[in-house]
Amino acid sequence: MPDETPSSPAEATAPVETSDPKPEVKFTLEKIDAENVKKTDPRMDVTVLNIPALQKEKADIEAMMAKFKTQLDQINEVLDEFKNLP
């Protein structure tokens, strides 16, 4: 019997797939009108979202996070200085 060793290292380490990987669907969107969509997730929950309101909420949260980051940076500065006190 001939020796059945791979002819290249790539063949020796090639992964063997045992099943077809299916991409996980997090949710689907269905456009209702210019500003609203219907969101359905795999659990069969349906949510109606108003896109302009969602965009405003995102902007508000981003502004809040920026404010919190500034406050956290200031707190860290004070705590770092405190560590350096004799």
DRENTORKOL-3810 file (N, C-alpha, C; in nm, 4 decimals):
REM DRENTORKOL-3810
@n.u->0.0832; n.v->-0.1181; n.w->0.0000; ca.u->0.0000; ca.v->0.0000; ca.w->0.0000; c.u->0.0872; c.v->0.1238; c.w->0.0000
@n.u->0.0522; n.v->0.2237; n.w->-0.0806; ca.u->0.1311; ca.v->0.3463; ca.w->-0.0806; c.u->0.1050; c.v->0.4257; c.w->0.0467
@n.u->0.2079; n.v->0.4990; n.w->0.0871; ca.u->0.1969; ca.v->0.5845; ca.w->0.2039; c.u->0.1059; c.v->0.7020; c.w->0.1700
@n.u->0.0026; n.v->0.7268; n.w->0.2503; ca.u->-0.0933; ca.v->0.8337; ca.w->0.2203; c.u->-0.0674; c.v->0.9559; c.w->0.3073
@n.u->0.0487; n.v->1.0118; n.w->0.2964; ca.u->0.0791; ca.v->1.1350; ca.w->0.3687; c.u->0.0444; c.v->1.2527; c.w->0.2798
@n.u->-0.0016; n.v->1.3606; n.w->0.3373; ca.u->-0.0353; ca.v->1.4783; ca.w->0.2564; c.u->0.0879; c.v->1.5327; c.w->0.1855
@n.u->0.0649; n.v->1.5895; n.w->0.0672; ca.u->0.1765; ca.v->1.6419; ca.w->-0.0094; c.u->0.2200; c.v->1.7792; c.w->0.0380
@n.u->0.1367; n.v->1.8479; n.w->0.1145; ca.u->0.1751; ca.v->1.9790; ca.w->0.1664; c.u->0.1214; c.v->1.9941; c.w->0.3075
@n.u->0.1826; n.v->2.0802; n.w->0.3888; ca.u->0.1342; ca.v->2.1006; ca.w->0.5254; c.u->-0.0084; c.v->2.1558; c.w->0.5301
@n.u->-0.0478; n.v->2.2329; n.w->0.4289; ca.u->-0.1821; ca.v->2.2890; ca.w->0.4270; c.u->-0.2867; c.v->2.1790; c.w->0.4206
@n.u->-0.2585; n.v->2.0741; n.w->0.3458; ca.u->-0.3528; ca.v->1.9639; ca.w->0.3371; c.u->-0.3613; c.v->1.8890; c.w->0.4696
@n.u->-0.2534; n.v->1.8847; n.w->0.5423; ca.u->-0.2513; ca.v->1.8123; ca.w->0.6679; c.u->-0.3318; c.v->1.8847; c.w->0.7753
@n.u->-0.3404; n.v->2.0163; n.w->0.7685; ca.u->-0.4085; ca.v->2.0914; ca.w->0.8736; c.u->-0.5413; c.v->2.1506; c.w->0.8284
@n.u->-0.5887; n.v->2.1151; n.w->0.7120; ca.u->-0.7144; ca.v->2.1702; ca.w->0.6628; c.u->-0.8288; c.v->2.1234; c.w->0.7520
@n.u->-0.9153; n.v->2.2162; n.w->0.7975; ca.u->-1.0267; ca.v->2.1757; ca.w->0.8828; c.u->-1.1290; c.v->2.0951; c.w->0.8048
@n.u->-1.1912; n.v->2.0031; n.w->0.8729; ca.u->-1.2946; ca.v->1.9201; ca.w->0.8127; c.u->-1.4276; c.v->1.9672; c.w->0.8676
@n.u->-1.5158; n.v->2.0088; n.w->0.7777; ca.u->-1.6460; ca.v->2.0551; ca.w->0.8219; c.u->-1.7428; c.v->1.9375; c.w->0.8210
@n.u->-1.8152; n.v->1.9237; n.w->0.9316; ca.u->-1.9067; ca.v->1.8110; ca.w->0.9440; c.u->-2.0509; c.v->1.8477; c.w->0.9135
@n.u->-2.0834; n.v->1.9760; n.w->0.9182; ca.u->-2.2200; ca.v->2.0179; ca.w->0.8878; c.u->-2.2172; c.v->2.1532; c.w->0.8191
@n.u->-2.3276; n.v->2.1869; n.w->0.7552; ca.u->-2.3374; ca.v->2.3170; ca.w->0.6893; c.u->-2.3602; c.v->2.4232; c.w->0.7948
@n.u->-2.2687; n.v->2.5204; n.w->0.8060; ca.u->-2.2927; ca.v->2.6271; ca.w->0.9035; c.u->-2.4040; c.v->2.7175; c.w->0.8530
@n.u->-2.5024; n.v->2.7421; n.w->0.9393; ca.u->-2.6123; ca.v->2.8299; ca.w->0.9026; c.u->-2.5933; c.v->2.9616; c.w->0.9749
@n.u->-2.5960; n.v->3.0724; n.w->0.9020; ca.u->-2.5795; ca.v->3.2013; ca.w->0.9695; c.u->-2.6955; c.v->3.2244; c.w->1.0656
@n.u->-2.6626; n.v->3.2732; n.w->1.1844; ca.u->-2.7644; ca.v->3.2994; ca.w->1.2846; c.u->-2.8355; c.v->3.4297; c.w->1.2495
@n.u->-2.9655; n.v->3.4223; n.w->1.2339; ca.u->-3.0447; ca.v->3.5403; ca.w->1.2028; c.u->-3.0901; c.v->3.6010; c.w->1.3344
@n.u->-3.0461; n.v->3.7233; n.w->1.3619; ca.u->-3.0833; ca.v->3.7887; ca.w->1.4861; c.u->-3.2253; c.v->3.8432; c.w->1.4772
@n.u->-3.2582; n.v->3.9045; n.w->1.3645; ca.u->-3.3916; ca.v->3.9591; ca.w->1.3451; c.u->-3.4093; c.v->3.9959; c.w->1.1986
@n.u->-3.5339; n.v->4.0209; n.w->1.1619; ca.u->-3.5636; ca.v->4.0692; ca.w->1.0274; c.u->-3.6430; c.v->4.1985; c.w->1.0406
@n.u->-3.6261; n.v->4.2858; n.w->0.9448; ca.u->-3.6991; ca.v->4.4118; ca.w->0.9415; c.u->-3.7886; c.v->4.4144; c.w->0.8188
@n.u->-3.9094; n.v->4.4632; n.w->0.8373; ca.u->-4.0028; ca.v->4.4802; ca.w->0.7268; c.u->-4.0502; c.v->4.6251; c.w->0.7296
@n.u->-4.0285; n.v->4.6956; n.w->0.6204; ca.u->-4.0624; ca.v->4.8381; ca.w->0.6152; c.u->-4.2144; c.v->4.8547; c.w->0.6123
@n.u->-4.2652; n.v->4.9364; n.w->0.7041; ca.u->-4.4078; ca.v->4.9662; ca.w->0.7094; c.u->-4.4367; c.v->5.0914; c.w->0.6279
@n.u->-4.3604; n.v->5.1975; n.w->0.6549; ca.u->-4.3705; ca.v->5.3215; ca.w->0.5789; c.u->-4.2348; c.v->5.3904; c.w->0.5856
@n.u->-4.2292; n.v->5.5180; n.w->0.5507; ca.u->-4.1009; ca.v->5.5884; ca.w->0.5423; c.u->-4.0290; c.v->5.5976; c.w->0.6762
@n.u->-4.1036; n.v->5.5928; n.w->0.7873; ca.u->-4.0419; ca.v->5.6129; ca.w->0.9178; c.u->-4.0552; c.v->5.4950; c.w->1.0135
@n.u->-4.1268; n.v->5.3914; n.w->0.9757; ca.u->-4.1520; ca.v->5.2810; ca.w->1.0680; c.u->-4.1177; c.v->5.1470; c.w->1.0056
@n.u->-4.0683; n.v->5.0575; n.w->1.0897; ca.u->-4.0375; ca.v->4.9218; ca.w->1.0468; c.u->-4.0960; c.v->4.8236; c.w->1.1464
@n.u->-4.1186; n.v->4.7014; n.w->1.1012; ca.u->-4.1618; ca.v->4.5932; ca.w->1.1891; c.u->-4.0415; c.v->4.5018; c.w->1.2085
@n.u->-4.0051; n.v->4.4790; n.w->1.3343; ca.u->-3.8898; ca.v->4.3950; ca.w->1.3676; c.u->-3.9417; c.v->4.2622; c.w->1.4209
@n.u->-3.8961; n.v->4.1519; n.w->1.3597; ca.u->-3.9347; ca.v->4.0188; ca.w->1.4039; c.u->-3.8072; c.v->3.9423; c.w->1.4362
@n.u->-3.8028; n.v->3.8832; n.w->1.5567; ca.u->-3.6857; ca.v->3.8030; ca.w->1.5907; c.u->-3.7233; c.v->3.6552; c.w->1.5891
@n.u->-3.6248; n.v->3.5661; n.w->1.6018; ca.u->-3.6526; ca.v->3.4223; ca.w->1.5907; c.u->-3.7525; c.v->3.3697; c.w->1.6940
@n.u->-3.7722; n.v->3.4402; n.w->1.8033; ca.u->-3.8681; ca.v->3.3950; ca.w->1.9046; c.u->-4.0105; c.v->3.4318; c.w->1.8637
@n.u->-4.0264; n.v->3.4880; n.w->1.7470; ca.u->-4.1544; ca.v->3.5293; ca.w->1.6918; c.u->-4.2112; c.v->3.6517; c.w->1.7615
@n.u->-4.1279; n.v->3.7284; n.w->1.8294; ca.u->-4.1709; ca.v->3.8557; ca.w->1.8852; c.u->-4.1722; c.v->3.9589; c.w->1.7736
@n.u->-4.2706; n.v->4.0444; n.w->1.7744; ca.u->-4.2809; ca.v->4.1492; ca.w->1.6734; c.u->-4.2824; c.v->4.2831; c.w->1.7457
@n.u->-4.1987; n.v->4.3746; n.w->1.6987; ca.u->-4.1911; ca.v->4.5080; ca.w->1.7551; c.u->-4.1995; c.v->4.6080; c.w->1.6409
@n.u->-4.2776; n.v->4.7132; n.w->1.6600; ca.u->-4.2831; ca.v->4.8209; ca.w->1.5605; c.u->-4.1938; c.v->4.9331; c.w->1.6117
@n.u->-4.0994; n.v->4.9745; n.w->1.5284; ca.u->-4.0025; ca.v->5.0770; ca.w->1.5656; c.u->-4.0187; c.v->5.1997; c.w->1.4778
@n.u->-4.0154; n.v->5.3161; n.w->1.5404; ca.u->-4.0154; ca.v->5.4415; ca.w->1.4668; c.u->-3.8694; c.v->5.4817; c.w->1.4500
@n.u->-3.8220; n.v->5.4840; n.w->1.3272; ca.u->-3.6799; ca.v->5.5059; ca.w->1.2994; c.u->-3.6316; c.v->5.6428; c.w->1.3467
@n.u->-3.7010; n.v->5.7545; n.w->1.3202; ca.u->-3.6522; ca.v->5.8831; ca.w->1.3715; c.u->-3.6426; c.v->5.8837; c.w->1.5249
@n.u->-3.7378; n.v->5.8213; n.w->1.5937; ca.u->-3.7320; ca.v->5.8154; ca.w->1.7395; c.u->-3.6134; c.v->5.7303; c.w->1.7850
@n.u->-3.5875; n.v->5.6220; n.w->1.7130; ca.u->-3.4736; ca.v->5.5359; ca.w->1.7450; c.u->-3.3418; c.v->5.6102; c.w->1.7227
@n.u->-3.3341; n.v->5.6883; n.w->1.6151; ca.u->-3.2139; ca.v->5.7677; ca.w->1.5888; c.u->-3.1932; c.v->5.8730; c.w->1.6971
@n.u->-3.3024; n.v->5.9357; n.w->1.7439; ca.u->-3.2928; ca.v->6.0358; ca.w->1.8507; c.u->-3.2472; c.v->5.9695; c.w->1.9804
@n.u->-3.3029; n.v->5.8534; n.w->2.0109; ca.u->-3.2629; ca.v->5.7819; ca.w->2.1321; c.u->-3.1150; c.v->5.7447; c.w->2.1267
@n.u->-3.0686; n.v->5.7019; n.w->2.0096; ca.u->-2.9267; ca.v->5.6677; ca.w->1.9922; c.u->-2.8397; c.v->5.7913; c.w->2.0178
@n.u->-2.8784; n.v->5.9052; n.w->1.9608; ca.u->-2.8014; ca.v->6.0289; ca.w->1.9793; c.u->-2.8014; c.v->6.0714; c.w->2.1261
@n.u->-2.9166; n.v->6.0579; n.w->2.1924; ca.u->-2.9248; ca.v->6.0925; ca.w->2.3345; c.u->-2.8341; c.v->6.0039; c.w->2.4184
@n.u->-2.8350; n.v->5.8748; n.w->2.3913; ca.u->-2.7510; ca.v->5.7811; ca.w->2.4668; c.u->-2.6032; c.v->5.8079; c.w->2.4403
@n.u->-2.5684; n.v->5.8361; n.w->2.3137; ca.u->-2.4284; ca.v->5.8678; ca.w->2.2821; c.u->-2.3835; c.v->5.9940; c.w->2.3549
@n.u->-2.4707; n.v->6.0959; n.w->2.3628; ca.u->-2.4371; ca.v->6.2197; ca.w->2.4345; c.u->-2.4206; c.v->6.1919; c.w->2.5830
@n.u->-2.5087; n.v->6.1083; n.w->2.6380; ca.u->-2.4992; ca.v->6.0723; ca.w->2.7788; c.u->-2.3689; c.v->5.9966; c.w->2.8062
@n.u->-2.3324; n.v->5.9065; n.w->2.7148; ca.u->-2.2076; ca.v->5.8301; ca.w->2.7317; c.u->-2.0868; c.v->5.9228; c.w->2.7260
@n.u->-2.0893; n.v->6.0218; n.w->2.6379; ca.u->-1.9792; ca.v->6.1182; ca.w->2.6295; c.u->-1.9678; c.v->6.1965; c.w->2.7594
@n.u->-2.0825; n.v->6.2353; n.w->2.8146; ca.u->-2.0833; ca.v->6.3076; ca.w->2.9424; c.u->-2.0263; c.v->6.2195; c.w->3.0529
@n.u->-2.0704; n.v->6.0941; n.w->3.0586; ca.u->-2.0203; ca.v->6.0004; ca.w->3.1597; c.u->-1.8707; c.v->5.9764; c.w->3.1433
@n.u->-1.8239; n.v->5.9686; n.w->3.0186; ca.u->-1.6805; ca.v->5.9470; ca.w->2.9956; c.u->-1.6002; c.v->6.0654; c.w->3.0477
@n.u->-1.6499; n.v->6.1873; n.w->3.0227; ca.u->-1.5824; ca.v->6.3066; ca.w->3.0730; c.u->-1.5771; c.v->6.3041; c.w->3.2253
@n.u->-1.6906; n.v->6.2708; n.w->3.2873; ca.u->-1.6944; ca.v->6.2640; ca.w->3.4333; c.u->-1.6001; c.v->6.1550; c.w->3.4863
@n.u->-1.5985; n.v->6.0414; n.w->3.4195; ca.u->-1.5103; ca.v->5.9317; ca.w->3.4611; c.u->-1.3637; c.v->5.9718; c.w->3.4476
@n.u->-1.3303; n.v->6.0402; n.w->3.3387; ca.u->-1.1929; ca.v->6.0877; ca.w->3.3206; c.u->-1.1531; c.v->6.1836; c.w->3.4319
@n.u->-1.2455; n.v->6.2732; n.w->3.4701; ca.u->-1.2163; ca.v->6.3674; ca.w->3.5782; c.u->-1.1983; c.v->6.2949; c.w->3.7116
@n.u->-1.2820; n.v->6.1970; n.w->3.7385; ca.u->-1.2695; ca.v->6.1186; ca.w->3.8616; c.u->-1.1367; c.v->6.0441; c.w->3.8634
@n.u->-1.0996; n.v->5.9855; n.w->3.7502; ca.u->-0.9726; ca.v->5.9129; ca.w->3.7420; c.u->-0.8536; c.v->6.0053; c.w->3.7655
@n.u->-0.8606; n.v->6.1284; n.w->3.7135; ca.u->-0.7523; ca.v->6.2250; ca.w->3.7360; c.u->-0.7358; c.v->6.2534; c.w->3.8851
@n.u->-0.8477; n.v->6.2755; n.w->3.9539; ca.u->-0.8421; ca.v->6.3041; ca.w->4.0973; c.u->-0.7872; c.v->6.1825; c.w->4.1726
@n.u->-0.8349; n.v->6.0637; n.w->4.1402; ca.u->-0.7878; ca.v->5.9440; ca.w->4.2091; c.u->-0.6400; c.v->5.9175; c.w->4.1826
@n.u->-0.5932; n.v->5.9450; n.w->4.0603; ca.u->-0.4507; ca.v->5.9279; ca.w->4.0290; c.u->-0.3670; c.v->6.0261; c.w->4.1102
@n.u->-0.4133; n.v->6.1502; n.w->4.1210; ca.u->-0.3422; ca.v->6.2481; ca.w->4.2009; c.u->-0.3417; c.v->6.2104; c.w->4.3490
@n.u->-0.4546; n.v->6.1556; n.w->4.3938; ca.u->-0.4652; ca.v->6.1120; ca.w->4.5334; c.u->-0.3618; c.v->6.0048; c.w->4.5659
@n.u->-0.3402; n.v->5.9122; n.w->4.4706; ca.u->-0.2412; ca.v->5.8059; ca.w->4.4900; c.u->-0.1007; c.v->5.8640; c.w->4.5086
@n.u->-0.0745; n.v->5.9780; n.w->4.4463; ca.u->0.0589; ca.v->6.0383; ca.w->4.4499; c.u->0.0837; c.v->6.1235; c.w->4.5744
@n.u->-0.0214; n.v->6.1465; n.w->4.6542; ca.u->-0.0025; ca.v->6.2263; ca.w->4.7761; c.u->0.0825; c.v->6.1498; c.w->4.8771
@n.u->0.1644; n.v->6.2234; n.w->4.9538; ca.u->0.2483; ca.v->6.1529; ca.w->5.0546; c.u->0.1663; c.v->6.1013; c.w->5.1722
END
